[in-house]
Amino acid sequence: MRINKYIALATGMSRRAADQAISWGRVAVNGQPPLSAGYDVQEHDSVSLDGTPLKIQEKYTTILLNKPVGYVVSRDGQGSKSIYELLPEKYRTLKPVGRLDKASSGLLLLTNNGDLANRLTHPSYKKEKVYEIELYVPLNAADQKAIERGIELEDGVSALQLTGDATTWTVTMSEGRNRQIRRTFGELGYTIKKLHRIQFGDYVLTGTAEGTSRLVGEG
């Protein structure tokens, strides 16, 4: 396994951050700097970061977080509050599955299971996601039909399933493009006041208080 991947899995940092740590001399293999950034870690190797031994977790853990508005899905909040501030210490190496922007709330999964993350996010699996949204002004019937048929965005057509009326709607989709719902409504002149995810694949938000997390998979 390449050393940057090993570090990423052991710490939760990105591979880019791992590469940076290697270039800055923070990483050691068997007490010495790795021979190259592409070093292949062997079973007998001892890897450390800033002098602290690293070990890849053998068990997979998946948690569900009810993300509040105002938190960013990033380790570096860049002046904003990070979702990692809400997590118990033992879960802070987990990586988010997809994103919710700062102004959005609701169900966010975090895991160290790369296969699960791929099954949830790769377009070929078409995992359903459900959101509750609120608009500032009522959505008229013509615009509802247009959104259900598909709105042309810069990264392709976006078609959403809608149920509701006036300003309150439930949106169902199987894609996961950046800010897709907000951009789709925005193309027709609507601004979303509230966006709250309540389901992602087989995972549902029910029973998880805002700002708290619960274990949904381990083994």
Number of C-alpha atoms within 10 A of each C-alpha: 11 13 23 25 20 19 25 19 23 18 19 21 17 16 16 12 14 24 18 15 16 20 14 9 13 15 27 19 18 13 12 12 16 19 10 11 15 13 13 16 17 12 7 7 11 15 24 19 17 10 11 11 14 16 14 12 11 8 9 14 17 22 20 22 24 25 27 21 19 14 22 23 20 15 17 12 14 9 7 12 18 18 24 20 13 18 18 10 9 7 19 17 19 23 26 21 21 16 17 23 14 17 15 22 24 25 27 25 25 22 24 25 19 13 9 13 18 14 14 23 19 13 12 11 13 15 17 17 21 20 21 20 20 17 17 13 14 13 18 11 10 8 15 18 14 13 21 13 13 16 19 12 12 8 9 10 12 21 21 23 17 18 12 12 13 13 15 18 19 19 19 20 19 21 19 18 13 13 12 17 21 15 19 21 20 12 13 14 10 17 16 18 15 16 23 22 23 19 19 22 15 9 15 17 18 10 9 16 14 15 17 14 23 15 13 13 12 12 8
